């Protein structure tokens, strides 16, 4: 039996949990943050903290 022929029973869990546990932001192809669950956010002084509003 090869690894490709086995059934991965955790695959459905990974698919569902990826949708349940969405992050506050996603990243575009240029790795710039874009809104996901957060509607807006502010970056603190010196970029040491941030605050998101959902």
TACOR-V621572 format. One record per backbone hydrogen bond with DSSP energy under -1.0 kcal/mol. CO is the residue of the C=O (numbers start at 0). NH is the residue of the N-H. If there is no record, write none. Layout:
co->{CO;CO}
nh->{NH;NH}
This chain:
co->{1;9;10;11;12;13;15;15;16;22;23;23;25;27;31;33;39;41;43;44;48;50;52;52}
nh->{4;13;14;15;16;17;18;19;20;36;35;37;33;30;27;25;52;50;46;47;43;41;38;39}
